[in-house]
């Protein structure tokens, strides 16, 4: 068995299925989060797409899903193959360090030396074969001790994503394209984004992390020792009858912090982070503008229509219509429009304003309209 | 009794309540035509507004309503005072010459010398007192033998209305502002409309006609003798048991022609038409742009919201929202927008495209979506 085959055999997929996707309201909401929708027209949910992408790497018995208690039934309906011991239920959301860290701690206890790869349940990736090739490289680099992230080769100067500045190539067997990471940078303005793309050194930060579970826990312990202590205490009893009581006591007190801050950025600063430049199409479908873009193939004048049995009539209109009712929807002379039609709520905006949807959700919360959130 | 009091005593209001108002789809539709909606925020339907405007002139026992059979119950629910003999039901729509001509023929047979005033059921008039003063002048001019129309003093160079070119003042007792009419002109382009308004000679054609019933019938007879023959035959049996059979035989064959062509324009050409320049606010609320204008008081940046219990959340948006569901409607950064939300159909367009709504209705008809029309 070659070294790299051995590492692949120790690979475990982890799918954090948590965020609601408030920028996709009223489609995404508390009881129908983004990962339970078909946003690509693939005919299945983003969660199922994510699962199907990982099965050829991990097999369907080595993928763990971390999700909210409220979504258990929906997740299991989407993933009938998902084994009970691969379901980790959060009693309340505690951010990505707790979710991925708990998965790492549980798996490391069950299977020391396991390599985990965490992939959000609600992103879109077009070329799965290329994606898996990048993950294989990442697994090799993880086996060598690195915390590894997949960066995405930018196709345009997006201001909607954070960037990873890559540095020197690393010499890792089985990971020929791996580079070290100089730094992470937050979402830039357009001029900066253009410079980044022109330089060739910058990649989109897609939030995908691959590492040995013990290495992830070690990084968390260095930066957030109390969080690590809680995670280890949880893992200790996870596969025992005490799980419930310990979860109730510990989980609600865990620090809410994104894994970028507890693991990735400190590891990068210490030279322990590697990046694999991914050559596949990726999008976090963060708002309706990006869904419209995915569906129009970049053509400005198109009207994308999502929704089974949609009855849409368009005269000189472009943008996106999401129809989750059987109502007739007529659009006349509206350009770059976003119309999202659900049984209890309707959104009308433009691609340019798509990022502001979250603010509307916040305003609805304050105004006592939580019934539609 | 003065001459003018005598004429006013012979006055009979006629309200043709016919058109669906296709440009106001999906609000207005076959089973809920424009005149059955509250488009002004008055708290009552346009039909009821029209009735209330006429009662001080005619009394509630001297107003006749001409409407479709399908709307009888709705009309009677709106107008509990409406006497049975004042309801004229059309088995199918035959345009305004047939509707107003039949009312004239029935009333003339019942009460020779009657003066009728026909006022659409679905227009908006703001200053009813000034309106009634103009109608009183019109009644005096009608008593003198003229076909009389109320023209509206333009407040802007509208390209949505036809115009009336007024000529010399007429010397008619009780009608000091009456002028003769030089011609009717169709909806102009903007440059022409601006010239019209600057000249001071042009008035908006509001389609309101006041005349002795015998004079109207005489004009119809001159221009459309077959139509007149049919109307007289109908009137002859209207108040007898034969009405049903004769209606079934004659009504479907009557020529469909607007009263502008069978009466007003020929009378104008012959010098038998008078116009009273009306100083009251009038609008035919022909499309959603005009409803938005009525509600915003002309302020461009406002968002008008129609609909009881509407739950509308707006961020930097202007235009009009009509909410006939209890759904939450969120608008973000859409300007001059028109959103009409009904249980089975949704319209999204802009004020500038409001006139095109009729074309969409036609397209829906062709595409087999008559269920929402």
Interface residues (C-beta under 8 A of the other chain):
Chain A: X26 X311 X313 X315 X316 X327 X328 X329 X330 X331 X332 X333 X334 X337 X339 X341 X343 X344 X345 X346 X347 X348 X349 X350 X352 X353 X356 X357 X359 X360 X363 X364 X367 X369 X372
Chain B: X26 X311 X313 X315 X316 X327 X328 X329 X330 X331 X332 X333 X334 X337 X339 X341 X343 X344 X345 X346 X347 X348 X349 X350 X352 X353 X356 X357 X359 X360 X363 X364 X367 X369 X372
